[in-house]
Amino acid sequence: MACATNKETDSYRGDVSNISSMSTTGTASTATSPPPYSSLLFLNAASEVVEQIINYLELEDNDKKDEIISDLLTNGRQALYKHQKDIIPELLSQEKEYKVEDGSSLLKIIKQYITETWERLLVNQPTIISFISDTKKENSIHFDNVLTRIAEYGSNHANASFILSFVLPLLSESIDDECFLKTNTYKELWNSITIQGIQGIKTASRHVPAEELEQHINNKKSPVYLALRMYYEEEIKILFGKLKIPNRKNTLYDLASDTITENGWLQGIQSIKAKITETHYDMLTKSIESRIQNQYSTVSDQGKY
């Protein structure tokens, strides 16, 4: 299906660092905890994957191993070629020349990391787990294409919400590699749904049947709705925290998450206008307007989505 070119992406992407030295015992850190759905929260649990990468690429004594591993887990297997001078040539050639039928050893490790991460993030989200599992069972080729694409190229959106960036591509086979890597189809869908709320999924009307779209819009227990709420819940905690907007009665953040998921940023925050100070509301409005403008104007890297 034809798609138009675009260079928009999500600029709210974090980085991963110092992961090879992280404890495998789960010792609590004194640093500020990341949001509950952040994939960074589970790097401890990915220590086995980190060790596999270190062993495979022989990075044990490499001073840049943390940077290399961070790049691979964040930006996919293609990030390996940014570090050519720090990788043993024989191993680099092995990755460049792997046979499709055998697969890339590094790609398999990164796919394992992605799978383990979403499984841990979704411990309390059985509906989304069922959606992913059913897609894998009923359309294994499409499922593997999505998983492979993220493992190969990374995702500009993964740290904004690891789960949402995994669930959305599973909606339709027609959102394929060409749409991800050469056109604006997925970027438009991502921007619409993360700015306009669940109504933004209508952007996918060329690829998803209308009846199915309506189910996602009207059913607050649909996997896409739940994944989107996870996204907004994380972003709200980050944004409100920066603006020092307190979670009044421990309900304000949940209310904001619900209404913004339903109606998008600008309309959704109106539901809390009477519950925060005018100063905070003005700051919030300006921050969101700036965020939206920045999200639409940021130029993406080639080969990323």
NUSE-371748 format. One record per residue (C-alpha): z, y, x; residue number from 1; residue in one letter. Coordinates in pm, 1 decimal, m for minus. Layout:
% residues N
{{Z, Y, X}, NUM, 'A'}
...
***
This chain:
% residues 305
{{0.0, 0.0, 0.0}, 1, 'M'}
{{m108.7, 334.3, 140.9}, 2, 'A'}
{{157.9, 576.3, 256.5}, 3, 'C'}
{{146.2, 935.8, 390.5}, 4, 'A'}
{{274.7, 1032.9, 733.3}, 5, 'T'}
{{606.6, 1208.9, 768.5}, 6, 'N'}
{{856.9, 1291.9, 1040.5}, 7, 'K'}
{{1180.5, 1326.5, 849.9}, 8, 'E'}
{{1500.0, 1138.1, 922.4}, 9, 'T'}
{{1875.0, 1143.8, 895.4}, 10, 'D'}
{{2037.5, 1345.9, 1171.5}, 11, 'S'}
{{2390.9, 1226.8, 1100.7}, 12, 'Y'}
{{2383.0, 939.2, 1342.5}, 13, 'R'}
{{2663.3, 842.7, 1577.2}, 14, 'G'}
{{2663.0, 665.6, 1908.9}, 15, 'D'}
{{2835.1, 359.2, 2046.7}, 16, 'V'}
{{3006.7, 365.6, 2384.2}, 17, 'S'}
{{3232.6, 168.0, 2617.4}, 18, 'N'}
{{3181.5, m145.8, 2413.7}, 19, 'I'}
{{3174.7, m405.3, 2689.7}, 20, 'S'}
{{3529.6, m316.1, 2788.8}, 21, 'S'}
{{3677.5, m332.4, 2438.8}, 22, 'M'}
{{3964.9, m571.6, 2382.1}, 23, 'S'}
{{3895.4, m889.8, 2190.5}, 24, 'T'}
{{4250.0, m902.9, 2059.8}, 25, 'T'}
{{4206.1, m631.6, 1797.1}, 26, 'G'}
{{4474.2, m406.1, 1946.9}, 27, 'T'}
{{4506.2, m82.8, 1752.5}, 28, 'A'}
{{4366.8, 228.4, 1914.7}, 29, 'S'}
{{4550.1, 557.1, 1939.6}, 30, 'T'}
{{4225.1, 740.6, 1869.5}, 31, 'A'}
{{4128.7, 855.4, 1521.8}, 32, 'T'}
{{4010.4, 558.1, 1318.6}, 33, 'S'}
{{3646.1, 554.7, 1208.7}, 34, 'P'}
{{3558.4, 551.8, 837.1}, 35, 'P'}
{{3623.5, 216.6, 668.3}, 36, 'P'}
{{3258.3, 117.3, 635.3}, 37, 'Y'}
{{3144.3, 232.3, 978.6}, 38, 'S'}
{{2973.8, m39.1, 1181.7}, 39, 'S'}
{{3159.0, 96.8, 1484.5}, 40, 'L'}
{{3477.9, m45.4, 1337.7}, 41, 'L'}
{{3357.1, m395.9, 1408.6}, 42, 'F'}
{{3252.6, m374.9, 1770.9}, 43, 'L'}
{{3567.2, m563.7, 1869.5}, 44, 'N'}
{{3453.8, m849.5, 1653.0}, 45, 'A'}
{{3112.5, m834.8, 1820.1}, 46, 'A'}
{{3262.7, m906.8, 2162.4}, 47, 'S'}
{{3090.2, m1245.8, 2169.9}, 48, 'E'}
{{2754.0, m1076.9, 2116.6}, 49, 'V'}
{{2834.4, m826.6, 2391.5}, 50, 'V'}
{{2915.2, m1112.0, 2628.6}, 51, 'E'}
{{2589.3, m1283.6, 2540.1}, 52, 'Q'}
{{2392.7, m969.8, 2626.0}, 53, 'I'}
{{2583.9, m925.3, 2952.4}, 54, 'I'}
{{2519.1, m1285.8, 3050.2}, 55, 'N'}
{{2155.5, m1291.7, 2944.3}, 56, 'Y'}
{{2062.6, m964.2, 3116.3}, 57, 'L'}
{{2302.6, m1032.6, 3406.3}, 58, 'E'}
{{2480.1, m699.8, 3362.0}, 59, 'L'}
{{2825.7, m803.6, 3479.2}, 60, 'E'}
{{2814.5, m586.8, 3792.5}, 61, 'D'}
{{2579.2, m325.0, 3650.0}, 62, 'N'}
{{2739.9, 21.0, 3638.8}, 63, 'D'}
{{2529.6, 110.3, 3334.8}, 64, 'K'}
{{2607.2, m198.3, 3128.1}, 65, 'K'}
{{2800.4, m3.4, 2861.1}, 66, 'D'}
{{2514.3, 240.5, 2816.8}, 67, 'E'}
{{2255.6, m37.8, 2802.8}, 68, 'I'}
{{2447.3, m250.2, 2552.1}, 69, 'I'}
{{2525.3, 53.5, 2337.3}, 70, 'S'}
{{2158.8, 147.4, 2332.7}, 71, 'D'}
{{2047.5, m204.3, 2241.3}, 72, 'L'}
{{2293.7, m244.6, 1953.9}, 73, 'L'}
{{2217.0, 102.5, 1819.6}, 74, 'T'}
{{1845.3, 141.3, 1887.9}, 75, 'N'}
{{1722.3, m217.1, 1894.3}, 76, 'G'}
{{1549.6, m434.9, 2151.1}, 77, 'R'}
{{1288.5, m167.9, 2227.7}, 78, 'Q'}
{{1566.4, 35.1, 2392.4}, 79, 'A'}
{{1558.7, m217.1, 2677.3}, 80, 'L'}
{{1249.1, m49.4, 2817.0}, 81, 'Y'}
{{1433.4, 280.4, 2857.7}, 82, 'K'}
{{1645.3, 105.5, 3119.8}, 83, 'H'}
{{1371.7, m71.3, 3316.7}, 84, 'Q'}
{{1504.5, 44.3, 3652.8}, 85, 'K'}
{{1841.5, m113.7, 3577.2}, 86, 'D'}
{{1711.4, m448.5, 3450.7}, 87, 'I'}
{{1608.9, m738.4, 3673.7}, 88, 'I'}
{{1224.0, m741.8, 3671.9}, 89, 'P'}
{{1207.8, m1114.4, 3602.8}, 90, 'E'}
{{1419.3, m1074.2, 3288.7}, 91, 'L'}
{{1222.3, m769.5, 3179.4}, 92, 'L'}
{{896.1, m963.2, 3211.3}, 93, 'S'}
{{1048.7, m1247.0, 3014.6}, 94, 'Q'}
{{1119.6, m1009.5, 2726.3}, 95, 'E'}
{{778.9, m844.3, 2745.7}, 96, 'K'}
{{588.2, m1171.7, 2746.4}, 97, 'E'}
{{785.5, m1390.8, 2507.0}, 98, 'Y'}
{{589.7, m1619.3, 2276.2}, 99, 'K'}
{{609.7, m1536.3, 1907.7}, 100, 'V'}
{{676.7, m1897.7, 1814.6}, 101, 'E'}
{{970.9, m1913.9, 2056.2}, 102, 'D'}
{{1104.2, m1565.6, 1990.1}, 103, 'G'}
{{1282.3, m1322.1, 2217.8}, 104, 'S'}
{{1625.6, m1431.3, 2335.7}, 105, 'S'}
{{1751.2, m1073.0, 2325.4}, 106, 'L'}
{{1611.6, m1017.9, 1976.6}, 107, 'L'}
{{1797.8, m1326.0, 1853.1}, 108, 'K'}
{{2125.0, m1191.8, 1993.0}, 109, 'I'}
{{2078.8, m851.4, 1828.5}, 110, 'I'}
{{1990.0, m1017.5, 1497.2}, 111, 'K'}
{{2311.0, m1216.7, 1526.6}, 112, 'Q'}
{{2503.8, m891.1, 1577.8}, 113, 'Y'}
{{2345.8, m730.4, 1270.9}, 114, 'I'}
{{2418.1, m1034.9, 1055.7}, 115, 'T'}
{{2779.4, m1062.9, 1168.7}, 116, 'E'}
{{2831.4, m690.8, 1113.4}, 117, 'T'}
{{2713.4, m680.8, 753.8}, 118, 'W'}
{{2909.1, m997.1, 676.1}, 119, 'E'}
{{3230.6, m830.9, 796.5}, 120, 'R'}
{{3158.3, m498.3, 631.2}, 121, 'L'}
{{3102.6, m668.8, 297.0}, 122, 'L'}
{{3414.6, m883.1, 282.1}, 123, 'V'}
{{3521.3, m695.1, m32.0}, 124, 'N'}
{{3172.2, m648.7, m176.7}, 125, 'Q'}
{{3068.2, m985.4, m328.6}, 126, 'P'}
{{2788.1, m831.0, m535.9}, 127, 'T'}
{{2609.2, m694.3, m230.3}, 128, 'I'}
{{2667.0, m1018.5, m39.1}, 129, 'I'}
{{2510.5, m1212.4, m327.3}, 130, 'S'}
{{2210.6, m977.4, m332.4}, 131, 'F'}
{{2150.2, m1020.7, 40.0}, 132, 'I'}
{{2207.1, m1396.9, 26.0}, 133, 'S'}
{{1977.3, m1438.2, m275.6}, 134, 'D'}
{{1703.1, m1236.9, m106.2}, 135, 'T'}
{{1736.0, m1452.6, 204.2}, 136, 'K'}
{{1715.5, m1768.6, m6.1}, 137, 'K'}
{{1437.5, m1662.4, m242.9}, 138, 'E'}
{{1223.0, m1463.0, m0.5}, 139, 'N'}
{{1316.5, m1569.6, 350.0}, 140, 'S'}
{{1004.9, m1420.3, 509.3}, 141, 'I'}
{{1073.4, m1072.5, 371.5}, 142, 'H'}
{{1441.6, m1100.8, 461.6}, 143, 'F'}
{{1361.0, m1198.9, 819.5}, 144, 'D'}
{{1102.3, m921.4, 847.5}, 145, 'N'}
{{1366.4, m662.3, 754.0}, 146, 'V'}
{{1626.5, m812.2, 987.0}, 147, 'L'}
{{1376.9, m839.0, 1273.1}, 148, 'T'}
{{1255.9, m481.5, 1225.2}, 149, 'R'}
{{1608.4, m341.1, 1251.7}, 150, 'I'}
{{1686.3, m561.7, 1552.1}, 151, 'A'}
{{1363.8, m459.1, 1724.0}, 152, 'E'}
{{1358.3, m84.6, 1656.9}, 153, 'Y'}
{{1707.6, 5.8, 1542.8}, 154, 'G'}
{{1752.2, 243.6, 1252.5}, 155, 'S'}
{{1810.2, 617.3, 1249.8}, 156, 'N'}
{{2019.5, 556.6, 939.6}, 157, 'H'}
{{2232.2, 261.2, 1048.2}, 158, 'A'}
{{2542.9, 455.5, 1142.6}, 159, 'N'}
{{2516.1, 674.7, 832.9}, 160, 'A'}
{{2562.3, 352.3, 641.9}, 161, 'S'}
{{2489.7, 20.8, 802.1}, 162, 'F'}
{{2485.6, m147.2, 462.4}, 163, 'I'}
{{2262.9, 98.2, 275.2}, 164, 'L'}
{{2006.7, 92.4, 555.5}, 165, 'S'}
{{1998.0, m286.7, 525.0}, 166, 'F'}
{{1997.7, m313.6, 144.0}, 167, 'V'}
{{1724.4, m57.8, 65.4}, 168, 'L'}
{{1444.1, m229.8, 262.1}, 169, 'P'}
{{1521.4, m556.9, 83.2}, 170, 'L'}
{{1417.8, m404.1, m250.7}, 171, 'L'}
{{1046.4, m462.9, m204.8}, 172, 'S'}
{{806.9, m653.7, 20.3}, 173, 'E'}
{{559.1, m367.0, m4.3}, 174, 'S'}
{{794.7, m149.0, 199.9}, 175, 'I'}
{{662.3, m320.8, 509.6}, 176, 'D'}
{{632.2, m251.8, 882.5}, 177, 'D'}
{{350.3, m3.2, 830.5}, 178, 'E'}
{{553.6, 195.5, 579.3}, 179, 'C'}
{{851.0, 200.0, 815.1}, 180, 'F'}
{{682.0, 271.7, 1143.9}, 181, 'L'}
{{371.4, 473.1, 1056.6}, 182, 'K'}
{{436.1, 650.0, 728.5}, 183, 'T'}
{{696.6, 843.9, 534.0}, 184, 'N'}
{{759.8, 593.3, 254.0}, 185, 'T'}
{{1102.4, 474.1, 359.4}, 186, 'Y'}
{{1209.7, 813.5, 493.1}, 187, 'K'}
{{1130.0, 971.1, 155.9}, 188, 'E'}
{{1330.2, 703.4, m24.1}, 189, 'L'}
{{1623.7, 743.2, 214.9}, 190, 'W'}
{{1627.1, 1121.8, 187.8}, 191, 'N'}
{{1596.0, 1112.2, m190.8}, 192, 'S'}
{{1873.6, 863.2, m253.3}, 193, 'I'}
{{2115.1, 1014.7, 1.9}, 194, 'T'}
{{2062.5, 1366.8, m133.3}, 195, 'I'}
{{1994.4, 1319.8, m505.5}, 196, 'Q'}
{{2219.9, 1019.7, m562.1}, 197, 'G'}
{{2115.1, 701.6, m741.2}, 198, 'I'}
{{1848.5, 893.6, m936.3}, 199, 'Q'}
{{1665.5, 931.8, m606.0}, 200, 'G'}
{{1572.1, 564.7, m615.6}, 201, 'I'}
{{1289.4, 663.4, m850.3}, 202, 'K'}
{{1104.0, 757.9, m532.0}, 203, 'T'}
{{1047.7, 383.6, m489.7}, 204, 'A'}
{{860.9, 357.9, m821.3}, 205, 'S'}
{{537.3, 259.0, m643.9}, 206, 'R'}
{{708.5, m39.4, m487.2}, 207, 'H'}
{{976.4, m154.9, m732.8}, 208, 'V'}
{{917.7, m239.4, m1102.9}, 209, 'P'}
{{1042.6, 27.5, m1344.3}, 210, 'A'}
{{1274.5, m215.4, m1523.6}, 211, 'E'}
{{1441.3, m310.6, m1196.0}, 212, 'E'}
{{1481.4, 54.5, m1097.8}, 213, 'L'}
{{1649.8, 130.9, m1429.7}, 214, 'E'}
{{1893.2, m154.4, m1372.9}, 215, 'Q'}
{{1995.0, m6.0, m1038.6}, 216, 'H'}
{{2030.8, 341.4, m1190.2}, 217, 'I'}
{{2224.8, 245.3, m1502.2}, 218, 'N'}
{{2439.1, m37.1, m1367.7}, 219, 'N'}
{{2725.1, 86.9, m1151.7}, 220, 'K'}
{{2777.1, m267.9, m1029.6}, 221, 'K'}
{{2422.3, m311.7, m901.2}, 222, 'S'}
{{2399.5, m386.1, m525.6}, 223, 'P'}
{{2204.5, m67.6, m452.9}, 224, 'V'}
{{2449.4, 148.4, m648.8}, 225, 'Y'}
{{2746.0, m7.9, m468.9}, 226, 'L'}
{{2581.0, 27.7, m127.5}, 227, 'A'}
{{2501.0, 392.1, m202.2}, 228, 'L'}
{{2858.5, 457.4, m308.6}, 229, 'R'}
{{2977.5, 308.0, 20.4}, 230, 'M'}
{{2748.5, 555.4, 196.8}, 231, 'Y'}
{{2877.7, 857.8, 4.6}, 232, 'Y'}
{{3239.8, 747.4, 32.5}, 233, 'E'}
{{3211.0, 740.0, 410.5}, 234, 'E'}
{{3022.3, 1069.0, 431.7}, 235, 'E'}
{{3266.9, 1242.9, 196.0}, 236, 'I'}
{{3567.4, 1139.1, 403.4}, 237, 'K'}
{{3399.5, 1272.3, 716.8}, 238, 'I'}
{{3281.2, 1599.8, 561.0}, 239, 'L'}
{{3596.9, 1674.2, 362.0}, 240, 'F'}
{{3806.8, 1589.3, 666.1}, 241, 'G'}
{{3615.9, 1839.7, 879.7}, 242, 'K'}
{{3665.3, 2108.0, 615.4}, 243, 'L'}
{{4033.4, 2011.5, 575.9}, 244, 'K'}
{{3995.6, 1944.4, 205.9}, 245, 'I'}
{{4293.4, 1723.9, 112.7}, 246, 'P'}
{{4259.6, 1409.7, m95.9}, 247, 'N'}
{{4470.1, 1545.2, m383.4}, 248, 'R'}
{{4677.5, 1278.3, m558.2}, 249, 'K'}
{{4474.5, 1024.6, m360.6}, 250, 'N'}
{{4202.6, 1054.7, m624.7}, 251, 'T'}
{{3986.1, 1350.5, m519.6}, 252, 'L'}
{{3772.2, 1159.4, m269.1}, 253, 'Y'}
{{3712.2, 876.4, m516.9}, 254, 'D'}
{{3612.2, 1122.5, m788.5}, 255, 'L'}
{{3372.6, 1296.1, m550.7}, 256, 'A'}
{{3228.6, 960.3, m439.0}, 257, 'S'}
{{3164.4, 856.3, m799.2}, 258, 'D'}
{{3003.6, 1178.4, m918.5}, 259, 'T'}
{{2795.9, 1237.6, m605.4}, 260, 'I'}
{{2667.1, 879.1, m614.4}, 261, 'T'}
{{2569.8, 940.3, m976.0}, 262, 'E'}
{{2425.6, 1292.2, m946.6}, 263, 'N'}
{{2365.7, 1374.3, m580.7}, 264, 'G'}
{{2541.3, 1619.2, m348.6}, 265, 'W'}
{{2491.1, 1958.3, m511.5}, 266, 'L'}
{{2541.6, 1856.4, m873.1}, 267, 'Q'}
{{2808.1, 1600.6, m791.0}, 268, 'G'}
{{3048.4, 1839.1, m617.5}, 269, 'I'}
{{3067.3, 2051.2, m932.1}, 270, 'Q'}
{{3302.7, 1787.8, m1074.0}, 271, 'S'}
{{3569.1, 1882.5, m819.8}, 272, 'I'}
{{3523.3, 2260.5, m830.6}, 273, 'K'}
{{3840.7, 2310.6, m1035.3}, 274, 'A'}
{{4036.8, 2074.9, m812.0}, 275, 'K'}
{{3996.8, 2258.4, m478.7}, 276, 'I'}
{{4031.4, 2620.8, m371.4}, 277, 'T'}
{{3741.4, 2861.0, m406.4}, 278, 'E'}
{{3734.5, 2898.5, m27.7}, 279, 'T'}
{{3703.7, 2523.5, 19.6}, 280, 'H'}
{{3436.0, 2498.7, m249.0}, 281, 'Y'}
{{3227.7, 2772.7, m87.1}, 282, 'D'}
{{3261.3, 2603.7, 251.9}, 283, 'M'}
{{3166.6, 2269.6, 99.2}, 284, 'L'}
{{2860.8, 2409.8, m76.1}, 285, 'T'}
{{2735.6, 2579.5, 240.4}, 286, 'K'}
{{2793.7, 2265.8, 447.2}, 287, 'S'}
{{2604.8, 2049.0, 201.5}, 288, 'I'}
{{2314.0, 2293.1, 173.0}, 289, 'E'}
{{2291.6, 2305.3, 552.4}, 290, 'S'}
{{2313.3, 1926.9, 571.0}, 291, 'R'}
{{2028.4, 1882.1, 323.5}, 292, 'I'}
{{1808.7, 2133.7, 501.7}, 293, 'Q'}
{{1879.9, 1968.8, 835.2}, 294, 'N'}
{{1811.7, 1621.7, 698.5}, 295, 'Q'}
{{1468.5, 1724.1, 572.2}, 296, 'Y'}
{{1371.2, 1921.9, 880.6}, 297, 'S'}
{{1480.8, 1690.2, 1161.2}, 298, 'T'}
{{1191.4, 1522.6, 1339.3}, 299, 'V'}
{{1226.2, 1147.1, 1389.2}, 300, 'S'}
{{1147.4, 950.1, 1701.6}, 301, 'D'}
{{825.0, 752.0, 1699.2}, 302, 'Q'}
{{878.4, 396.4, 1585.7}, 303, 'G'}
{{1213.7, 465.6, 1420.5}, 304, 'K'}
{{1293.4, 485.9, 1052.3}, 305, 'Y'}
***
